[in-house]
Amino acid sequence: MGYRVGVQGWGTGLGYRVGVQGWGTGLGYGSGSMLNRAKIESWATGLGHYTGGECIMMETLRFKLNDKPTELTVDGDRSLLWVLRTDLGLTGTKFGCGEAVCGVCTVLVDKEPVRSCQFSVKNVNGKEVITIEGLAKNGELHPLQKAFVSHDALQCGFCTPGMIMNAYGLLLKNPEPTQQEIIESMDDNLCRCGSYGRIIEAIQTAAQEMKGGR
């Protein structure tokens, strides 16, 4: 019936556990038995839903994506994560837990960090979306990206896009956060390599550099 993974936390050292069920069944997520759902999203490809004969309602969505007007006709119930990755080719946003727990898939919607794996794409209609690809300008890395590099605030790098986007959302609202405020804001973003100390330092450095604007 699945397994549990222990994850080290940010400041407490207590960590917590994430329950994952049904992965071995090929059915997606749940108990591993037949799921009482009309539509089951395909986790492996993100290409859409098994409909079981149900008619999918397609919606035309208009929104700003990384400073560019975007129009898309899709099933509005699909997750923003898979639309970004498969329909729009923006693969910087990663798939992690699929349950909005780990923070790997974080993007900004109207300057607020959201977990795109559990965020229906229809909810971006008329809004602004920023992904990791939208931070660099004119070929120059954003101060947050530079700071993560200079502080070596990563190991495998898989969580880094979500970390940076969550930190960007923090600094937009709070340009001069204390160390404790950084820890509290980043607490739900998990780094499996344990680079938390260097991530905090990188955010502090970026905050100093961003005072002038970005």
VOBA-1610 file (N, C-alpha, C; in pm, whole numbers, padded with zeros to 5 digits, always signed):
BEGIN
Met+00083-00122+00000Met+00000+00000+00000Met+00086+00126+00000Gly+00195+00122-00073Gly+00275+00242-00083Gly+00387+00243+00017Tyr+00453+00359+00032Tyr+00563+00370+00123Tyr+00571+00512+00174Arg+00657+00535+00275Arg+00673+00667+00332Arg+00820+00708+00324Val+00843+00832+00296Val+00979+00882+00281Val+01006+00988+00387Gly+01111+00973+00464Gly+01147+01074+00563Gly+01222+01188+00497Val+01187+01314+00527Val+01249+01430+00466Val+01299+01524+00575Gln+01426+01564+00567Gln+01483+01655+00666Gln+01425+01794+00649Gly+01388+01859+00758Gly+01327+01991+00752Gly+01429+02104+00748Trp+01382+02229+00746Trp+01467+02346+00731Trp+01542+02379+00858Gly+01471+02427+00958Gly+01539+02479+01075Gly+01525+02391+01198Thr+01422+02305+01199Thr+01391+02231+01321Thr+01470+02102+01333Gly+01511+02046+01219Gly+01577+01916+01222Gly+01480+01802+01248Leu+01352+01835+01257Leu+01254+01732+01289Leu+01210+01657+01164Gly+01203+01729+01051Gly+01159+01667+00928Gly+01014+01624+00934Tyr+00966+01561+00830Tyr+00833+01502+00831Tyr+00824+01399+00722Arg+00713+01327+00719Arg+00699+01218+00625Arg+00592+01248+00521Val+00621+01202+00402Val+00526+01221+00292Val+00474+01085+00252Gly+00344+01065+00257Gly+00286+00937+00218Gly+00266+00930+00068Val+00310+00822+00007Val+00295+00803-00137Val+00233+00667-00158Gln+00122+00661-00230Gln+00053+00534-00246Gln+00024+00504-00392Gly+00022+00376-00422Gly-00032+00334-00550Gly+00062+00347-00668Trp+00191+00386-00646Trp+00279+00408-00761Trp+00304+00280-00839Gly+00308+00167-00770Gly+00342+00043-00839Gly+00229-00014-00921Thr+00110+00044-00911Thr-00005-00014-00979Thr-00020+00034-01122Gly+00043+00147-01156Gly+00023+00204-01287Gly-00105+00284-01297Leu-00177+00297-01185Leu-00304+00368-01188Leu-00289+00516-01153Gly-00167+00560-01123Gly-00150+00702-01089Gly-00132+00718-00940Tyr-00232+00768-00871Tyr-00220+00788-00728Tyr-00346+00741-00660Gly-00337+00711-00532Gly-00452+00664-00456Gly-00416+00537-00383Ser-00510+00449-00366Ser-00489+00331-00283Ser-00428+00215-00359Gly-00420+00226-00490Gly-00373+00115-00569Gly-00487+00027-00618Ser-00609+00051-00572Ser-00726-00020-00620Ser-00793+00064-00728Met-00906+00018-00777Met-00978+00096-00878Met-01018+00230-00819Leu-00985+00338-00887Leu-01015+00471-00836Leu-01152+00515-00885Asn-01231+00570-00796Asn-01365+00616-00830Asn-01357+00756-00886Arg-01294+00767-01002Arg-01277+00896-01068Arg-01317+00881-01214Ala-01384+00984-01268Ala-01422+00981-01409Ala-01301+01007-01497Lys-01204+01085-01444Lys-01086+01118-01523Lys-00962+01098-01438Ile-00863+01031-01490Ile-00737+01008-01419Ile-00626+01068-01502Glu-00552+01163-01445Glu-00445+01227-01522Glu-00329+01132-01540Ser-00269+01136-01658Ser-00155+01051-01688Ser-00029+01114-01629Trp+00020+01059-01519Trp+00136+01116-01451Trp+00260+01104-01537Ala+00272+00993-01609Ala+00397+00967-01680Ala+00422+01065-01793Thr+00318+01109-01860Thr+00338+01193-01978Thr+00279+01331-01962Gly+00179+01347-01875Gly+00112+01476-01862Gly+00033+01512-01986Leu+00000+01414-02069Leu-00066+01444-02196Leu-00216+01456-02183Gly-00269+01443-02063Gly-00412+01465-02048Gly-00479+01363-01962His-00606+01331-01993His-00688+01247-01907His-00738+01126-01985Tyr-00756+01016-01913Tyr-00840+00908-01963Tyr-00984+00948-01936Thr-01067+00949-02035Thr-01199+01008-02017Thr-01306+00905-01984Gly-01285+00781-02020Gly-01390+00682-01996Gly-01518+00718-02068Gly-01507+00785-02184Gly-01623+00824-02262Gly-01677+00960-02227Glu-01620+01024-02124Glu-01668+01156-02083Glu-01619+01263-02179Cys-01702+01360-02206Cys-01666+01470-02295Cys-01585+01574-02216Ile-01465+01606-02265Ile-01380+01704-02199Ile-01417+01844-02250Met-01436+01937-02159Met-01466+02075-02195Met-01337+02151-02219Met-01313+02190-02341Met-01195+02268-02375Met-01225+02416-02350Glu-01125+02487-02301Glu-01140+02630-02272Glu-01028+02708-02339Thr-01061+02826-02385Thr-00959+02917-02438Thr-00918+03012-02327Leu-00791+03005-02292Leu-00738+03085-02182Leu-00645+03192-02237Arg-00655+03311-02182Arg-00566+03421-02220Arg-00499+03473-02094Phe-00367+03475-02097Phe-00292+03519-01980Phe-00154+03566-02025Lys-00082+03628-01933Lys+00054+03671-01962Lys+00150+03567-01905Leu+00241+03520-01987Leu+00338+03419-01947Leu+00478+03473-01970Asn+00551+03497-01864Asn+00686+03551-01874Asn+00691+03675-01962Asp+00599+03768-01934Asp+00589+03899-02001Asp+00533+03892-02142Lys+00488+03775-02187Lys+00434+03761-02322Lys+00286+03723-02317Pro+00200+03794-02393Pro+00059+03752-02402Pro+00049+03611-02459Thr-00032+03528-02396Thr-00042+03388-02436Thr-00188+03349-02445Glu-00222+03276-02552Glu-00358+03223-02568Glu-00346+03074-02593Leu-00430+02996-02522Leu-00419+02851-02525Leu-00558+02790-02514Thr-00587+02691-02597Thr-00712+02618-02585Thr-00681+02479-02530Val-00725+02454-02409Val-00690+02330-02338Val-00807+02284-02252Asp-00794+02163-02199Asp-00882+02117-02092Asp-00844+02195-01967Gly-00933+02279-01919Gly-00902+02367-01807Gly-00873+02296-01677Asp-00909+02166-01667Asp-00885+02091-01545Asp-00744+02032-01539Arg-00670+02040-01648Arg-00532+01991-01645Arg-00448+02077-01552Ser-00345+02020-01497Ser-00259+02096-01407Ser-00173+02194-01485Leu-00149+02308-01424Leu-00064+02409-01486Leu+00075+02352-01515Leu+00125+02267-01426Leu+00258+02208-01444Leu+00271+02140-01578Trp+00175+02051-01610Trp+00189+01973-01733Trp+00159+02055-01857Val+00077+02156-01845Val+00055+02245-01959Val+00183+02323-01989Leu+00249+02372-01884Leu+00376+02442-01903Leu+00479+02351-01969Arg+00490+02229-01920Arg+00596+02140-01968Arg+00567+02081-02106Thr+00444+02034-02129Thr+00417+01961-02252Thr+00358+02047-02363Asp+00274+02143-02329Asp+00212+02227-02431Asp+00299+02347-02467Leu+00369+02401-02369Leu+00444+02525-02389Leu+00595+02505-02388Gly+00640+02384-02360Gly+00782+02352-02368Gly+00869+02417-02262Leu+00808+02460-02152Leu+00884+02523-02044Leu+00915+02417-01938Thr+01025+02348-01956Thr+01055+02232-01874Thr+01139+02267-01750Gly+01165+02396-01727Gly+01235+02434-01606Gly+01156+02403-01481Thr+01024+02408-01491Thr+00937+02374-01378Thr+00929+02222-01369Lys+00964+02166-01254Lys+00980+02021-01240Lys+00861+01954-01173Phe+00849+01824-01198Phe+00751+01740-01129Phe+00821+01670-01015Gly+00768+01686-00894Gly+00828+01621-00778Gly+00733+01522-00715Cys+00659+01566-00613Cys+00570+01476-00539Cys+00434+01460-00604Gly+00389+01561-00679Gly+00255+01556-00738Gly+00144+01585-00641Glu+00179+01619-00517Glu+00078+01642-00413Glu+00089+01781-00351Ala+00160+01873-00416Ala+00177+02010-00367Ala+00246+02015-00231Val+00336+01922-00207Val+00405+01914-00079Val+00550+01959-00088Cys+00622+01921-00194Cys+00768+01941-00195Cys+00812+02077-00248Gly+00729+02145-00328Gly+00762+02278-00377Gly+00845+02282-00504Val+00882+02166-00558Val+00965+02162-00679Val+00897+02233-00797Cys+00765+02228-00802Cys+00691+02278-00918Cys+00647+02424-00902Thr+00703+02498-00808Thr+00655+02632-00777Thr+00675+02729-00893Val+00569+02803-00924Val+00574+02917-01017Val+00498+03032-00950Leu+00503+03149-01011Leu+00427+03262-00958Leu+00305+03287-01044Val+00191+03307-00980Val+00068+03351-01046Val+00025+03479-00979Asp+00026+03589-01056Asp+00001+03722-01000Asp+00089+03747-00877Lys+00217+03712-00892Lys+00323+03737-00793Lys+00312+03652-00667Glu+00221+03555-00667Glu+00207+03465-00553Glu+00258+03325-00590Pro+00345+03267-00508Pro+00391+03130-00537Pro+00277+03030-00530Val+00269+02944-00630Val+00169+02837-00630Val+00238+02706-00668Arg+00180+02596-00621Arg+00229+02463-00657Arg+00158+02421-00784Ser+00228+02427-00894Ser+00161+02410-01023Ser+00113+02268-01049Cys+00162+02168-00973Cys+00118+02031-00995Cys-00027+02010-00954Gln-00077+02094-00862Gln-00214+02082-00815Gln-00296+02207-00845Phe-00249+02286-00939Phe-00314+02413-00972Phe-00373+02401-01112Ser-00505+02402-01122Ser-00570+02386-01253Ser-00537+02503-01344Val-00505+02471-01468Val-00461+02575-01561Val-00570+02679-01585Lys-00697+02642-01571Lys-00804+02739-01593Lys-00795+02857-01497Asn-00727+02839-01385Asn-00717+02944-01285Asn-00618+03055-01322Val-00544+03038-01433Val-00452+03145-01474Val-00517+03240-01575Asn-00639+03212-01615Asn-00705+03297-01714Asn-00710+03442-01665Gly-00659+03533-01748Gly-00658+03675-01714Gly-00551+03716-01615Lys-00458+03625-01584Lys-00357+03654-01483Lys-00216+03653-01545Glu-00118+03675-01459Glu+00022+03674-01502Glu+00094+03555-01439Val+00164+03479-01522Val+00239+03362-01476Val+00387+03386-01503Ile+00469+03359-01402Ile+00614+03368-01420Ile+00674+03234-01381Thr+00755+03179-01471Thr+00827+03056-01444Thr+00976+03089-01434Ile+01056+02989-01402Ile+01200+03010-01388Ile+01260+03067-01517Glu+01201+03031-01632Glu+01252+03081-01760Glu+01232+03231-01776Gly+01141+03289-01697Gly+01109+03430-01712Gly+01191+03524-01626Leu+01284+03471-01547Leu+01361+03558-01458Leu+01478+03628-01526Ala+01552+03556-01606Ala+01665+03618-01675Ala+01615+03719-01777Lys+01685+03832-01790Lys+01646+03937-01884Lys+01765+03973-01974Asn+01739+03976-02104Asn+01841+04014-02201Asn+01969+03932-02186Gly+01951+03804-02160Gly+02064+03714-02149Gly+02139+03722-02017Glu+02090+03800-01922Glu+02157+03814-01793Glu+02075+03747-01684Leu+02141+03666-01604Leu+02071+03597-01496Leu+02017+03696-01394His+01905+03658-01334His+01845+03737-01227His+01937+03730-01104Pro+01938+03834-01018Pro+02021+03831-00897Pro+02002+03705-00812Leu+01880+03652-00805Leu+01860+03528-00731Leu+01934+03412-00795Gln+01927+03404-00926Gln+01998+03296-00996Gln+02148+03309-00976Lys+02199+03431-00987Lys+02343+03453-00965Lys+02384+03415-00824Ala+02300+03452-00727Ala+02333+03423-00587Ala+02333+03274-00559Phe+02241+03199-00619Phe+02240+03054-00600Phe+02367+02992-00657Val+02415+03047-00769Val+02539+02996-00827Val+02658+03032-00739Ser+02668+03157-00698Ser+02785+03202-00623Ser+02794+03138-00485His+02679+03105-00426His+02679+03041-00295His+02675+02888-00306Asp+02678+02837-00429Asp+02670+02692-00450Asp+02551+02635-00374Ala+02435+02701-00390Ala+02316+02668-00311Ala+02236+02554-00374Leu+02306+02449-00414Leu+02241+02334-00476Leu+02341+02221-00483Gln+02289+02102-00501Gln+02375+01988-00533Gln+02323+01922-00661Cys+02214+01847-00650Cys+02160+01787-00773Cys+02090+01891-00859Gly+02038+01997-00797Gly+01975+02105-00872Gly+01830+02085-00908Phe+01773+01968-00875Phe+01636+01941-00917Phe+01535+02034-00851Cys+01558+02068-00724Cys+01464+02154-00652Cys+01488+02302-00679Thr+01600+02335-00745Thr+01643+02475-00755Thr+01543+02568-00822Pro+01480+02532-00934Pro+01382+02624-00993Pro+01269+02660-00897Gly+01216+02561-00827Gly+01109+02588-00730Gly+01158+02671-00614Met+01280+02645-00568Met+01339+02725-00460Met+01349+02871-00501Ile+01404+02894-00619Ile+01424+03031-00666Ile+01292+03103-00685Met+01192+03035-00740Met+01063+03100-00763Met+00994+03132-00630Asn+01003+03042-00533Asn+00943+03070-00403Asn+01014+03188-00336Ala+01147+03189-00347Ala+01225+03299-00290Ala+01193+03431-00360Tyr+01172+03426-00491Tyr+01136+03547-00566Tyr+01003+03602-00518Gly+00907+03514-00496Gly+00778+03558-00442Gly+00793+03623-00306Leu+00882+03567-00223Leu+00907+03627-00092Leu+00965+03767-00105Leu+01067+03784-00189Leu+01136+03912-00199Leu+01051+04019-00268Leu+00954+03977-00349Leu+00862+04075-00406Leu+00775+04137-00297Lys+00739+04056-00198Lys+00653+04105-00090Lys+00733+04164+00026Asn+00850+04109+00047Asn+00932+04149+00161Asn+01077+04163+00115Pro+01116+04281+00067Pro+01249+04299+00009Pro+01365+04281+00107Glu+01339+04294+00236Glu+01446+04283+00335Glu+01406+04184+00444Pro+01392+04057+00410Pro+01349+03960+00511Pro+01462+03927+00609Thr+01424+03898+00731Thr+01520+03847+00828Thr+01548+03700+00796Gln+01650+03646+00859Gln+01680+03504+00838Gln+01561+03417+00879Gln+01496+03451+00989Gln+01381+03373+01034Gln+01266+03382+00935Glu+01244+03499+00877Glu+01138+03516+00778Glu+01168+03434+00652Ile+01295+03427+00615Ile+01333+03344+00500Ile+01303+03197+00530Ile+01343+03152+00647Ile+01319+03012+00685Ile+01170+02980+00685Glu+01090+03069+00743Glu+00945+03045+00749Glu+00883+03043+00610Ser+00929+03131+00522Ser+00872+03137+00387Ser+00913+03017+00303Met+01035+02967+00325Met+01088+02858+00243Met+01064+02720+00305Asp+00999+02716+00418Asp+00988+02593+00496Asp+00924+02477+00420Asp+00834+02506+00328Asp+00765+02399+00256Asp+00833+02361+00125Asn+00947+02420+00096Asn+01026+02379-00021Asn+01136+02285+00027Leu+01135+02163-00024Leu+01226+02060+00025Leu+01350+02047-00065Cys+01466+02042+00000Cys+01592+02014-00070Cys+01639+01878-00023Arg+01634+01782-00111Arg+01672+01645-00073Arg+01822+01633-00047Cys+01899+01729-00097Cys+02044+01726-00075Cys+02085+01801+00051Gly+01992+01871+00115Gly+02021+01937+00242Gly+02101+02065+00232Ser+02080+02143+00125Ser+02158+02266+00104Ser+02093+02388+00168Tyr+02019+02370+00273Tyr+01937+02478+00329Tyr+02019+02599+00373Gly+02130+02576+00438Gly+02210+02688+00486Gly+02257+02777+00373Arg+02306+02717+00265Arg+02355+02794+00151Arg+02240+02862+00076Ile+02124+02799+00076Ile+02007+02861+00013Ile+01968+02988+00088Ile+01968+02983+00220Ile+01938+03102+00300Ile+02037+03213+00269Glu+02166+03180+00264Glu+02269+03279+00234Glu+02248+03339+00095Ala+02211+03257-00001Ala+02189+03306-00137Ala+02072+03404-00141Ile+01966+03374-00069Ile+01849+03464-00067Ile+01886+03596+00000Gln+01965+03591+00106Gln+02008+03713+00172Gln+02093+03799+00078Thr+02182+03738+00004Thr+02265+03811-00093Thr+02179+03874-00203Ala+02085+03795-00255Ala+01999+03846-00362Ala+01913+03962-00313Ala+01868+03954-00189Ala+01786+04062-00133Ala+01863+04193-00134Gln+01992+04189-00101Gln+02075+04308-00103Gln+02089+04363-00245Glu+02109+04275-00340Glu+02129+04318-00479Glu+02001+04365-00545Met+01887+04318-00497Met+01758+04352-00559Met+01699+04481-00506Lys+01763+04544-00410Lys+01708+04668-00353Lys+01689+04776-00457Gly+01770+04770-00562Gly+01760+04873-00664Gly+01648+04852-00764Gly+01580+04738-00761Gly+01472+04722-00858Gly+01422+04580-00875Arg+01502+04491-00932Arg+01455+04359-00971Arg+01422+04274-00850
//
